[in-house]
Amino acid sequence: MTNLRKELEKCKHPNSRKTKALGKKARRQNNKHKVRMGHAIKSNIMGEKLSWFLGHIDEGRTTPLSPQEFEDLIALYLQRFDEELEQIALKQSIGKHRANQHAARQDVIKITLERERNEYQSGGMELLNLCDAAKLKMLFDWDGSALSVQHLKLDLVSYNMLQRLKQATTATETEATTSENQMETA
């Protein structure tokens, strides 16, 4: 970037072909940098999300989560900012002049929660399917860095998916109990 500045300063006329080419090169480098930063931010957010889930699962757990446990864990994840929102509401109710204090943080939290709830209810949140034993093991083996998030195979976990998993597990449990009853009677 510094070399481009030096070359741009050497150019005599602002409309010359060389000046335009250098400007184009500078814009391209700037856009590449923005894209790289976007990927880094997304990796950091995903890393924070996965570390939250990792912190709320028992470390000694070897069996995958049941769909009901996973649904409860996601509900707890969606309520993670409730205390902070209560604190902000309390601070805003204390004085007249502080009604807008922390309004930006409050708006960011509300927008984030609304987006995550919509993702969970419709298409799905990008997460590891913790009902799968292999993916749970991957989460426990994860080193916690944002750079290694890209190596994890993430799924879209939605409310509908968890409901289907619940139905499938109850169906297999009922089949298992009926087959045991048939064996006992035989």
C-alpha positions, 0 to 999 in steps of 0.5 A: 500500500505504501508503494502505491502511495509513492507511485501515485505521488510520482504520477503527474496528471490525475487522469493519466492511465497510470494513475487510474491503474494504480487507483484501481489496484489500490481499490482492489487491495482495499476490497480484498482486505475487507473480505478477509476481515469479514471472514475473520469476524465471522470466525470469531463470532462462530468461535464465541458461539461454540465456546458458549455451548462447550462451556454449558455441556458437562465435560465428562459427557460421552453420550450425545445430547438428546433432542430435548436437551439440545433444544433446552440448551439452545433456549438457554443460549437465546436467553444469555443476554437477559441479565444484561438487558435487565441491568440496562432497563434498571439504569434507564429507569433510575434517572430522567437524563439517563433514558438513552444511556446504553441504548446502542448496546441494548439495540445490538443485543435485541437485533442479535437475539431477534436474528438468532431466534428467526434463524432457529425458528426458520432455516436454522442456526449454524451449529454443530449437531450435538445430537450426533456423537461424532460432532460432540466429540469434535466439539470436545476436541476443538482447541477453542481458536477462531482459526480452527472453526473452519475445520468443523463441519457445521449444520443448520440446526432448526426447531423443526429439525429437533422436532423431527429428531424427537419424533424419530427417537420416540419411534425407535424407543417404542419399537424397541419396547414392543420388540422386547415385549414380544420376546418376553411373551414368546 
